[in-house]
Amino acid sequence: MLFRSLDNACGGGILTSMLHQELKLKDLTGTRVVCGDLEPSMVQAVRERMVAEGWEANASVVDAQVCLTSVRA
């Protein structure tokens, strides 16, 4: 079974890095991880880390408060 995971307020990707390591250990390759942060420089940093470490992930500038508000409406 494959999963989808959101690392919101991802910063430099510390949680995503740990998650990626666990996914590899449990042979859950193909699981999609999405990293989101409000700060564009953090998103750029985590994108660079994704390439350097070979993560299967995407990163976007996201304001979770706006996203959550639209979900509740």
Legacy VTK file of the C-alpha trace (Angstrom):
# vtk DataFile Version 3.0
C-alpha trace
ASCII
DATASET POLYDATA
POINTS 73 float
0.000 0.000 0.000
1.320 3.425 -0.911
0.651 6.573 1.052
0.501 10.328 0.603
1.968 12.594 3.242
2.040 16.359 3.783
4.915 18.030 5.613
3.337 21.415 6.296
5.626 24.252 7.432
8.427 22.026 6.145
11.253 24.505 6.645
14.454 22.841 5.490
12.831 19.414 5.253
13.969 17.769 8.500
10.730 15.804 8.947
10.578 14.929 5.254
14.140 13.589 5.418
13.256 11.338 8.356
10.056 10.197 6.625
11.921 9.443 3.411
14.449 7.297 5.304
11.642 5.315 6.973
9.838 4.818 3.662
13.007 3.374 2.142
13.518 1.045 5.122
9.952 -0.256 4.852
10.165 -0.532 1.045
7.349 1.959 0.504
8.987 3.582 -2.495
6.440 5.373 -4.626
4.801 6.990 -1.618
4.313 10.678 -2.379
5.403 13.361 0.053
4.387 16.996 -0.413
6.323 19.720 1.402
4.686 23.072 1.956
5.953 26.266 3.545
4.883 29.908 3.531
8.451 31.128 2.986
9.671 30.822 -0.637
13.330 30.564 0.437
12.504 27.510 2.584
10.672 25.891 -0.327
13.701 26.502 -2.553
16.019 25.028 0.094
13.897 21.892 0.474
13.682 21.511 -3.330
17.469 21.579 -3.519
17.653 19.008 -0.738
15.152 16.795 -2.598
17.402 16.713 -5.639
20.585 16.177 -3.618
19.103 13.338 -1.533
16.895 11.789 -4.225
13.558 12.193 -2.464
10.290 11.346 -4.170
8.585 14.578 -3.113
7.194 17.897 -4.276
7.479 21.309 -2.631
5.216 24.338 -2.901
4.699 27.705 -1.287
1.547 27.167 0.766
-0.364 29.163 3.362
-1.977 26.396 5.410
-4.262 28.808 7.233
-5.839 29.844 3.948
-6.052 26.222 2.793
-7.687 25.089 6.037
-10.142 27.958 5.956
-11.287 27.017 2.460
-11.668 23.363 3.471
-13.881 24.254 6.445
-16.150 26.525 4.403
LINES 1 74
73 0 1 2 3 4 5 6 7 8 9 10 11 12 13 14 15 16 17 18 19 20 21 22 23 24 25 26 27 28 29 30 31 32 33 34 35 36 37 38 39 40 41 42 43 44 45 46 47 48 49 50 51 52 53 54 55 56 57 58 59 60 61 62 63 64 65 66 67 68 69 70 71 72
